[in-house]
């Protein structure tokens, strides 16, 4: 079992990072996502498997607009 990690929380209303964090505990499988997920050598060194999923630009824009309207 992995170690615990404190995940920073972001407030999209105030456009700032919250002062508190969310504690997550290790698992056998961790899905790590984001546009910069593979840019850190430190992170790449601890991953056993890396999968990159690419989506058409039009679909990405539509999903982003839908998310921003409903969640922010």
Secondary structure by P-SEA (a helix, b strand, c coil): cbbbbbbbbbcccccccccbbbbbbbccbbbbbcccccccaaaaaaccbbbbbbbcaaaaaaaaaaaaaccc
